[in-house]
Amino acid sequence: MKHLLNTADLSLEEAVLLLDTTAQMAATQGREIKKLPTLRGRTVVNLFFEDSTRTRISFETAAKRLSADVINFSAKGSSVSKGESLKDTALTLSAMGADAVVIRHQASGAPHLLAHSGWINVPVINAGDGTHQHPTQALLDAFTLRRHLGGELVPAGELPAVMNGLGGDLRGRKIAIVGDVLHSRVARSNVFLLHTLGAEVTLVAPPTLIPVGVETWPCAVSYNFDEVLSDWKPDAVMMLRVQRERMSASGGGFFPSPLEYSRLYGLDARRLDFLEDHAIVLHPGPMNRGLEISAQAADSKRSVIVEQVANGVATRMAVLYLLLAGDTTPTSLNASDNT
Ligand code: CP
């Protein structure tokens, strides 16, 4: 694995290695000294052409916890606003000695272009491209699901069945992904990764927010959230952000209306009551509270939304470690490596 661009490219072995390495990284983050010397002397560039809070900060934290130097580049305030191309930006970063590039871009396919253009010859990590892919989000989601559902099932809010996520098994677990699938790189990334890990996925959305070609994805599709909750009984419900900014950019309005959307597809206290005892609630953030998820659902004991954010750091440490240190067995993570 030279780059991380698309969860559909990951084999089961690669996905499991990434998740098991995340578990090992997470274990190091419980220590008093969290920093590891693994990437000392290496430089990670965070190249963000689109806004981000969680992904950008957690990549920066992850790189620093591995002792790498970090250069943060955001399109706003850079020469991109003067019209500089992706190619010239890449050549500039290469000249500055980048050892890995983390890229978020509004154009689907931009990370693939960067990885395969020949402009730079370092690992490229997709931090979200247009409506296409967000692989590290899917990995952190899968890691979170593994911790809670990867072993014996216990009531939500109690101690997770698999405390460290190492070796957790998602085969046969049922995940409902609900909301604005049309614009969601998180949904697409999760569908392919969860399928590889053996989970069953049902997408739930109004017909207007389901992408063309979804029939080729390895999942089921439903337009009826209540039916999925009461009949299919998912082990986890992953709510998606309604991406109003992409709806306006494409000239489309918000259909159904926010009120209808919330009534038909929002996760509220009534729908929480449909869930099995052990079922958990995820959301990649940022949330539109009161639209796709109510405050009661977001803050309930079933919610693992804050844990997802914390798991993002360990996930991104694992990705940087495997792509930059090149090891397949992270034997260098024991306590004596702390500095
Ligand atoms: N989940 C996610 O990608 O959040 P940010 O846009 O804040 O990075």
Residues whose N, C-alpha, C, O or C-beta is under 5 A from the ligand:
A	BS01	CP	D51 S52 T53 R54 T55 R56 P284 G285 P286
